[in-house]
Amino acid sequence: MKENDIKNAGKALTITTVLTFFIATFEMANALGFYKPGMNLPDIASYVQANRWIFAFTFIFANLVILPSALFLYKANGISLKKEIYERETVGGDILWGVILAITASLLNLLFLPIYKGRTELAFVEDGKMGVGITILYVIALVFVSGICKEIYYRGFAKRFCGQAFGEITALLLFNMLFGLLDWYNFGASFVLGLVCILGYRRRKHLIVPMIIHGGTNLLSIIYIIVMGGY
């Protein structure tokens, strides 16, 4: 293994770890700010997005502020991020795989719904429907920013820069644990989503697949909430 490979792995892991702990700490602090005696963990977790505007803007800011470092890491190593994301010859099949696996991941998300039934009367309850503005902001934050940026950090970095140092599977699983930690409040749903993203990425070799899986799953979740009257 070359010394440069080790340095790149360290940089990739550092960038992703900083993002993970920044957002996870923000989410935890935000949730604990509403703590009341008698709350259980699902109750506390329900307050992570109690202020949806602050949550969305913080999420967008954190992901975009480290994006230049990620782009530089690819460029400094002579790697075309565009080709890492897609290639014209395979993009049709990649999109199809992404859509199919996004639906699969969304169905798997339903397995986590019973956890939320454990909430008590102390859990956060949205007072009325949210407006069009916050819905659009959530689509930007969770479908586009999350779907694109986080897949570069958690899947692209893992395979391209840490695969040589840790082994590809080990690197992908390590970064997926960070991915799940960032979204700790959904109790493992993001970790499972990450596994589906890994499956699609390893099968098709292009980041557009996990980007579609990730963004598509979040889009379907937003649509579900709208249909259920939460927006």
C-alpha positions as CSV (number, residue, x, y, z in Angstrom):
1,M,0.0,0.0,0.0
2,K,1.3,3.4,-1.0
3,E,1.8,6.2,1.6
4,N,-0.5,8.4,-0.5
5,D,-3.2,5.8,-0.2
6,I,-3.0,6.0,3.6
7,K,-3.1,9.8,3.6
8,N,-6.1,9.8,1.3
9,A,-7.9,7.3,3.5
10,G,-7.2,9.5,6.6
11,K,-8.5,12.6,4.9
12,A,-11.6,10.8,3.7
13,L,-12.3,9.3,7.1
14,T,-11.7,12.6,8.8
15,I,-14.0,14.6,6.6
16,T,-16.8,12.1,7.0
17,T,-16.3,11.7,10.7
18,V,-16.4,15.5,11.3
19,L,-19.6,15.7,9.4
20,T,-21.1,12.8,11.2
21,F,-20.4,14.0,14.7
22,F,-21.3,17.7,13.9
23,I,-24.7,16.8,12.7
24,A,-25.3,14.0,15.3
25,T,-24.3,16.3,18.1
26,F,-26.5,19.1,16.8
27,E,-29.4,16.6,16.6
28,M,-28.8,15.4,20.1
29,A,-28.5,18.8,21.6
30,N,-31.6,20.0,19.8
31,A,-33.6,17.0,21.0
32,L,-32.3,17.2,24.6
33,G,-33.3,20.8,24.8
34,F,-36.9,19.7,25.0
35,Y,-36.3,17.0,27.5
36,K,-38.9,16.4,30.2
37,P,-38.9,13.9,33.0
38,G,-40.6,10.7,32.0
39,M,-39.5,10.8,28.3
40,N,-38.3,7.7,26.7
41,L,-35.8,7.5,23.8
42,P,-38.4,7.6,21.0
43,D,-39.9,10.7,22.7
44,I,-36.5,12.4,22.8
45,A,-35.8,11.5,19.2
46,S,-39.1,13.0,18.1
47,Y,-37.8,16.4,18.9
48,V,-34.8,16.3,16.6
49,Q,-36.8,17.9,13.9
50,A,-39.1,19.9,16.1
51,N,-37.9,23.0,14.4
52,R,-37.9,21.8,10.8
53,W,-36.4,25.1,9.4
54,I,-33.4,25.0,11.7
55,F,-32.9,21.3,11.1
56,A,-33.0,21.6,7.3
57,F,-30.8,24.7,7.0
58,T,-28.2,23.2,9.4
59,F,-28.2,20.0,7.5
60,I,-27.7,21.8,4.1
61,F,-25.0,24.0,5.6
62,A,-23.0,21.1,7.1
63,N,-23.1,19.1,3.9
64,L,-22.2,21.9,1.6
65,V,-19.5,23.4,3.7
66,I,-17.3,20.3,3.4
67,L,-18.1,19.6,-0.2
68,P,-15.1,21.7,-1.6
69,S,-12.8,19.5,0.5
70,A,-14.4,16.4,-1.0
71,L,-14.1,17.7,-4.6
72,F,-10.5,18.7,-4.0
73,L,-9.7,15.2,-2.8
74,Y,-11.0,13.7,-6.0
75,K,-9.3,16.3,-8.2
76,A,-5.9,16.1,-6.3
77,N,-5.8,12.4,-7.1
78,G,-6.8,12.8,-10.8
79,I,-10.1,11.1,-10.3
80,S,-13.1,12.2,-12.4
81,L,-16.0,12.6,-9.9
82,K,-18.3,12.8,-12.9
83,K,-17.3,9.3,-14.1
84,E,-17.5,8.1,-10.5
85,I,-21.2,9.2,-10.5
86,Y,-22.2,8.1,-14.0
87,E,-21.1,7.1,-17.5
88,R,-23.3,7.5,-20.5
89,E,-23.1,3.9,-21.5
90,T,-24.6,2.5,-18.3
91,V,-26.7,5.4,-17.0
92,G,-30.0,3.9,-18.1
93,G,-29.4,0.7,-16.2
94,D,-28.0,2.5,-13.3
95,I,-31.2,4.7,-13.0
96,L,-33.4,1.6,-13.2
97,W,-31.5,-0.1,-10.5
98,G,-31.6,3.0,-8.3
99,V,-35.4,3.3,-8.7
100,I,-36.0,-0.4,-7.9
101,L,-33.7,-0.3,-4.8
102,A,-35.2,3.0,-3.6
103,I,-38.6,1.3,-3.6
104,T,-37.1,-1.7,-1.8
105,A,-35.4,0.5,0.8
106,S,-38.7,2.4,1.4
107,L,-40.5,-0.9,2.0
108,L,-37.8,-1.9,4.5
109,N,-38.4,1.4,6.3
110,L,-41.9,0.2,7.1
111,L,-40.3,-2.3,9.5
112,F,-39.2,0.5,11.8
113,L,-42.7,2.0,12.2
114,P,-43.5,-0.1,15.3
115,I,-40.7,1.7,17.2
116,Y,-42.5,5.0,17.0
117,K,-45.6,3.4,18.6
118,G,-43.5,3.4,21.8
119,R,-43.7,7.2,22.1
120,T,-45.7,8.6,25.0
121,E,-47.8,11.7,25.3
122,L,-44.5,13.6,25.9
123,A,-43.4,13.1,22.3
124,F,-43.3,15.9,19.8
125,V,-46.5,16.4,17.9
126,E,-46.7,18.7,14.9
127,D,-49.3,21.4,15.4
128,G,-51.1,21.4,12.1
129,K,-49.8,21.0,8.6
130,M,-46.6,22.4,7.4
131,G,-46.5,24.8,4.5
132,V,-45.3,24.5,1.0
133,G,-42.0,26.4,1.9
134,I,-40.8,23.8,4.4
135,T,-41.8,21.0,2.1
136,I,-39.7,22.4,-0.7
137,L,-36.8,23.0,1.7
138,Y,-37.0,19.4,2.9
139,V,-36.9,18.2,-0.7
140,I,-33.8,20.2,-1.3
141,A,-32.2,19.1,2.0
142,L,-33.1,15.4,2.0
143,V,-33.6,14.5,-1.6
144,F,-30.9,16.5,-3.4
145,V,-28.3,17.6,-0.8
146,S,-28.5,14.4,1.2
147,G,-28.9,12.1,-1.8
148,I,-25.9,13.6,-3.6
149,C,-23.4,14.8,-1.0
150,K,-23.8,12.1,1.6
151,E,-23.4,9.4,-1.0
152,I,-20.1,11.0,-2.1
153,Y,-18.9,11.0,1.5
154,Y,-20.3,7.7,2.8
155,R,-20.1,5.5,-0.2
156,G,-17.7,7.2,-2.7
157,F,-15.0,8.0,-0.1
158,A,-15.3,4.5,1.4
159,K,-14.8,2.7,-1.9
160,R,-12.4,5.0,-3.7
161,F,-10.1,6.2,-0.9
162,C,-10.5,3.7,2.0
163,G,-10.9,0.5,0.1
164,Q,-7.1,0.1,-0.3
165,A,-6.5,0.8,3.4
166,F,-9.2,-1.3,5.0
167,G,-10.5,-3.5,2.3
168,E,-13.6,-2.4,0.3
169,I,-16.3,-4.3,2.2
170,T,-14.8,-3.3,5.6
171,A,-14.5,0.4,4.5
172,L,-18.1,0.5,3.2
173,L,-19.4,-1.1,6.4
174,L,-17.3,1.3,8.6
175,F,-18.6,4.3,6.8
176,N,-22.1,2.9,6.9
177,M,-21.9,2.8,10.7
178,L,-21.0,6.5,10.6
179,F,-24.0,6.9,8.3
180,G,-26.3,5.3,10.7
181,L,-24.8,7.2,13.7
182,L,-25.5,10.5,11.9
183,D,-29.2,9.6,11.8
184,W,-29.3,8.0,15.2
185,Y,-32.8,9.2,15.8
186,N,-34.3,6.8,13.3
187,F,-33.0,3.8,15.2
188,G,-31.2,1.9,12.5
189,A,-33.3,2.7,9.5
190,S,-30.5,4.7,7.9
191,F,-28.0,1.9,8.5
192,V,-30.4,-0.5,6.6
193,L,-30.8,2.1,3.8
194,G,-27.0,2.3,3.7
195,L,-26.8,-1.5,3.2
196,V,-29.2,-1.2,0.2
197,C,-27.0,1.7,-1.2
198,I,-23.9,-0.5,-0.8
199,L,-25.6,-3.3,-2.7
200,G,-26.5,-1.0,-5.6
201,Y,-23.1,0.7,-5.6
202,R,-21.2,-2.6,-5.7
203,R,-23.5,-4.1,-8.3
204,R,-23.4,-1.1,-10.7
205,K,-20.1,0.6,-9.8
206,H,-21.5,4.2,-10.1
207,L,-22.5,6.6,-7.4
208,I,-25.7,7.6,-9.3
209,V,-27.2,4.3,-8.0
210,P,-26.9,5.0,-4.3
211,M,-27.7,8.7,-4.9
212,I,-31.1,7.7,-6.5
213,I,-31.7,5.1,-3.7
214,H,-31.0,7.6,-1.0
215,G,-32.7,10.6,-2.5
216,G,-35.6,8.5,-3.8
217,T,-36.2,6.9,-0.4
218,N,-36.3,10.3,1.3
219,L,-38.6,11.6,-1.4
220,L,-41.0,8.7,-0.8
221,S,-40.9,9.4,2.9
222,I,-41.8,13.0,2.4
223,I,-44.7,12.0,0.1
224,Y,-45.8,9.5,2.8
225,I,-45.8,12.2,5.4
226,I,-47.8,14.6,3.1
227,V,-50.4,11.9,2.4
228,M,-50.7,11.1,6.1
229,G,-51.3,14.9,6.8
230,G,-48.0,15.9,8.3
231,Y,-47.1,18.7,6.0
